[in-house]
Amino acid sequence: MSDKNSPATRYCYHCRTHHPVEEMKLLVTKTGSRWRCIKSIEAVKRSKEERDQYGRQVSAANQAEASGRARMLNKIQQGR
């Protein structure tokens, strides 16, 4: 049960995106507790090829998002 102050999503440190809380799991790491999506946790259990493919997909999505942000920033700066 969540109260009105808690977010409906959590940030996954692995894939660097927000996911619904139901798709997340709190893990204890060397640096403290971190949220990670169940999809990325399950990906670890697959074969090396499948893990590599999943990693490439996440990297491509992160790169596309960063490029989009850079283009938007460029447009804003050129408009000045």
Secondary structure, 3 states (H helix, E strand, C coil): CCCCCCCCEEEECCCCEEEEHHHEEEEEECCEEEEEEHHHHHHCCCCHHHHHHHHHHHHHHHHHHHHHHHHHHHHHHHCC
